[in-house]
Amino acid sequence: MTVEVTVDEALGDADLVAARATALEGRWEPAAALIRASTDPEVRFQRVWVLAKAAAESPGWLAAWRNAEPDDADALVLQAETDVVRAWVHRGGYSRVDDVDGFLAKLRVAERRAHQAVVVAPDDPSPRVTRLTLARGLQLGADEHEARLASLRALVPFHRAGLQEALQFKAAKWFGSREEMFAFAQDVSANAPAGSAATLMIVAAHLEQDLEEPGEYMSTPEVRAAIAAAEGRWRAGADGPSPIDKPWAHNVLAFAYWLADEPARAAVHLAETREHLSDWPWRYRGDAAVAHATAQQWIEQSQPVSA
């Protein structure tokens, strides 16, 4: 049975859901407490990013936090990421630019704040991820991007969100090439710790390449084998897949196996996304919720008919 699912980037993080709800009601203190308590770098950035989206939608609570605690480093980190989210909204989405000058002006504001955030919070990888996005949006060039990526990896070598942002820069649709993107993705996937969601970076690269080669690309034997091998490394952690970024991994694998026309493999992950649906990568097939519903219907139609 097809289940209607709504995209929610909190991906089942109950503490994040609660903090976001109270922030949207105008109370900043729970969000501030949550960020301060988030010591895992992956979890911390995910929470910063989701709260930044909330602040871009309803800015009053973040402004109140910054007024109450003007020297707070966490508030500045969140402000910088919020500025980036706002710039991308102003841009007009992921696939077009409605106002180039306005987009770049907002990114320059974000750039100043993100630089300041790195200075006041040198051990926090989150603003370094923000600065990778800014390197792409501001078109700062490969050398600057690589310097920013190196500074992130000096703190967290396999920060999944940061590496995924770097993958975007290296894709042909931005400033790289097919060869550069795959060399980077293969290196990350091969060297990330077993169980880490970063082992799936090669799957993300194939999803990017599918945009360049629409049709049967994902269902070729080579790509199917690459997806299965990456999933194997993700599952091979000492205790299985890491709980960090696990919902993200299920979304990536469900989508990839759908495009690869492997219903049995897709079904395992698709079941997990019925409660935790992300926008990416589903938006690569239009509206994420509609694409997800289409994948569910495909699974149902692929099931053998009982005699």
C-alpha positions in Angstrom: 0.0 0.0 0.0 1.3 3.4 -1.0 1.8 5.7 2.0 1.8 9.5 1.6 5.0 10.8 3.1 6.0 14.4 3.8 9.6 15.5 3.5 11.1 16.4 6.8 14.8 17.0 7.0 14.8 16.3 10.7 14.7 12.7 9.7 13.2 11.4 12.9 15.5 13.4 15.3 12.9 13.9 18.0 15.0 16.5 19.9 15.4 18.5 16.7 11.7 18.3 15.9 10.9 19.7 19.3 13.5 22.4 19.2 12.4 23.5 15.8 8.7 23.6 16.8 9.5 25.8 19.8 11.7 28.1 17.7 8.9 28.6 15.2 6.7 29.6 18.1 9.3 32.3 18.9 11.3 30.7 21.7 15.0 30.3 20.9 16.3 28.8 24.1 15.6 25.1 23.3 17.3 25.4 19.9 20.3 27.0 21.5 20.5 24.3 24.1 20.2 21.6 21.5 23.1 23.0 19.4 25.3 23.3 22.4 24.6 19.7 23.4 25.3 18.4 19.9 28.9 17.1 20.1 28.9 14.6 17.2 30.0 16.7 14.2 27.5 15.0 11.8 24.6 15.4 14.1 25.5 18.9 15.0 25.6 20.1 11.4 22.4 18.4 10.5 20.7 20.2 13.4 22.3 23.5 12.5 21.1 23.1 8.9 17.5 22.1 9.8 17.3 25.0 12.3 18.8 27.3 9.7 15.9 26.4 7.4 13.5 27.2 10.2 15.3 30.5 10.8 15.1 31.4 7.1 11.4 30.8 7.2 10.8 32.6 10.5 13.8 34.8 11.5 12.5 36.4 14.6 13.7 33.7 17.1 17.3 33.7 15.8 17.4 37.5 15.9 16.2 37.4 19.5 18.9 34.9 20.3 21.6 37.0 18.8 20.3 40.1 20.6 20.2 38.2 23.9 23.7 36.6 23.4 25.5 38.7 20.8 28.9 37.0 21.5 27.6 33.4 21.4 29.5 31.3 18.9 26.7 28.8 18.3 24.3 31.6 17.4 26.9 32.9 14.9 27.4 29.5 13.3 23.6 29.2 12.9 23.4 32.7 11.5 26.0 31.9 8.8 24.2 28.8 7.7 20.9 30.6 7.8 22.3 33.3 5.5 23.3 30.6 3.0 19.8 29.0 3.1 18.2 32.4 2.5 20.6 33.1 -0.4 19.6 29.8 -2.1 15.9 30.6 -1.6 16.5 34.0 -3.2 18.4 32.2 -6.0 15.1 30.5 -6.9 15.9 26.9 -5.9 18.5 24.4 -7.0 18.1 24.4 -10.7 17.8 28.1 -11.7 18.9 31.6 -10.8 16.2 34.3 -10.8 18.4 37.1 -9.5 22.1 36.6 -9.8 23.2 39.9 -8.2 20.9 39.5 -5.2 22.0 35.9 -4.7 25.7 36.8 -4.7 25.1 39.8 -2.4 23.4 37.5 0.2 26.2 35.0 -0.2 28.8 37.7 0.5 27.1 38.5 3.7 27.1 34.8 4.6 30.8 34.6 3.7 31.7 37.3 6.2 29.7 35.6 9.0 31.0 32.1 8.2 34.6 33.4 8.3 33.9 35.0 11.6 32.3 31.8 12.9 35.4 29.8 12.0 37.5 32.3 13.9 35.4 32.2 17.1 34.6 28.5 16.9 37.8 26.9 15.4 37.0 23.4 16.6 33.5 23.4 15.2 33.3 21.8 11.7 29.9 23.2 10.9 30.9 26.6 9.7 33.6 24.9 7.6 30.8 23.0 5.8 29.0 26.3 5.3 32.1 27.8 3.8 32.3 24.9 1.3 28.8 25.8 0.1 29.9 29.4 -0.2 32.9 28.5 -2.2 30.6 26.9 -4.7 28.0 29.7 -4.7 30.5 32.5 -4.9 32.6 30.6 -7.6 35.8 31.1 -5.6 37.7 28.5 -7.7 39.2 25.1 -7.2 42.2 26.2 -5.1 40.1 28.0 -2.5 37.6 25.1 -2.4 40.3 22.6 -1.8 41.8 24.7 1.0 38.4 24.8 2.7 37.9 21.1 2.2 41.3 20.4 3.7 40.5 22.5 6.7 37.3 20.6 7.3 39.0 17.2 6.9 41.7 18.2 9.3 39.0 18.3 11.9 36.7 15.5 10.6 38.2 13.4 7.8 34.9 11.8 6.7 32.2 14.4 7.5 29.4 13.1 5.3 27.6 16.4 4.7 30.8 18.2 4.0 32.1 15.6 1.6 28.7 15.6 -0.2 29.0 19.3 -0.6 32.5 18.9 -2.0 31.1 16.3 -4.4 28.7 18.9 -5.8 31.6 21.3 -6.5 33.5 18.5 -8.3 30.5 17.5 -10.5 30.5 18.5 -14.1 27.3 20.6 -13.6 29.3 22.9 -11.3 33.2 23.2 -11.6 34.5 19.7 -12.0 34.3 16.8 -14.4 33.1 13.2 -14.4 36.6 12.0 -13.8 37.3 14.3 -10.9 33.9 13.6 -9.2 34.3 9.8 -9.4 38.0 9.9 -8.3 36.9 11.8 -5.2 33.9 9.6 -4.5 35.8 6.4 -4.9 38.5 7.5 -2.6 36.0 8.6 0.1 33.9 5.4 -0.2 37.0 3.2 -0.1 38.6 4.9 2.9 35.7 6.0 5.1 35.3 3.7 8.1 33.0 0.7 7.5 29.6 1.5 8.8 29.9 5.2 8.0 27.4 6.8 5.6 30.4 8.4 3.9 31.0 4.9 2.3 28.0 5.7 0.1 29.6 8.7 -1.5 30.1 6.7 -4.7 26.4 6.1 -4.8 25.9 9.9 -4.6 28.3 10.3 -7.5 26.4 7.8 -9.7 23.2 9.7 -8.9 24.9 12.9 -10.1 26.1 11.1 -13.3 22.6 9.9 -13.9 21.5 13.5 -14.4 24.1 13.7 -17.2 23.2 10.4 -18.8 19.4 10.0 -18.3 18.0 6.7 -19.3 19.4 3.3 -18.3 22.6 4.5 -16.7 21.7 3.4 -13.2 20.6 -0.1 -14.3 23.9 -1.0 -16.0 25.7 -3.9 -14.4 28.7 -1.8 -13.4 26.6 0.8 -11.6 24.4 -1.9 -9.9 27.6 -3.6 -8.6 29.0 -0.3 -7.3 25.8 0.4 -5.4 25.8 -3.0 -3.8 29.5 -2.9 -2.9 29.0 0.5 -1.2 26.0 -0.8 0.7 28.1 -3.7 1.8 30.7 -1.4 3.3 28.0 0.7 5.0 26.6 -2.5 6.6 30.0 -3.8 7.6 30.6 -1.7 10.7 31.4 -3.5 13.9 27.8 -3.1 15.0 26.3 -2.7 11.5 25.6 0.7 9.9 26.3 3.6 12.2 23.1 5.2 13.5 24.6 8.6 12.5 23.1 9.5 9.1 21.3 6.2 8.8 18.0 7.7 7.6 20.0 9.7 5.0 21.6 6.4 3.8 18.2 4.7 3.5 17.0 7.5 1.3 20.0 7.3 -0.9 19.9 3.6 -1.3 16.1 3.4 -1.8 16.4 6.0 -4.6 19.4 4.5 -6.2 17.9 0.9 -6.3 14.7 2.3 -7.7 16.6 3.9 -10.6 18.7 0.7 -10.9 15.4 -1.3 -11.3 16.2 -3.6 -8.3 12.9 -3.8 -6.5 14.0 -6.4 -3.9 16.9 -4.3 -2.8 15.0 -1.0 -3.0 12.1 -2.3 -0.9 14.3 -2.8 2.2 15.3 0.8 2.2 12.1 2.3 0.9 10.3 0.9 4.0 12.6 2.9 6.2 11.9 6.1 4.4 8.2 6.0 5.0 8.8 7.8 8.3 12.0 9.7 7.4 11.9 11.2 3.9 14.6 13.6 2.7 14.3 16.0 -0.2 17.6 14.9 -1.8 18.0 12.8 -3.8 14.3 12.3 -4.5 14.0 15.8 -6.0 16.1 14.6 -8.9 12.8 13.1 -10.2 10.7 16.2 -9.5 8.7 16.7 -6.3 10.3 14.5 -3.7 7.0 13.3 -2.1 5.6 12.4 -5.5 8.7 10.6 -6.6 8.7 8.6 -3.4 5.0 7.7 -3.9 5.9 6.6 -7.5 8.7 4.4 -6.1 6.3 2.8 -3.7 3.9 2.0 -6.5 6.7 0.5 -8.5 7.5 -1.8 -5.6 3.9 -2.9 -5.4 3.7 -3.6 -9.1 7.0 -5.5 -9.0 5.8 -8.0 -6.4 4.9 -11.4 -7.8 1.2 -12.1 -8.1 0.0 -15.0 -5.8 -1.4 -18.0 -7.6 
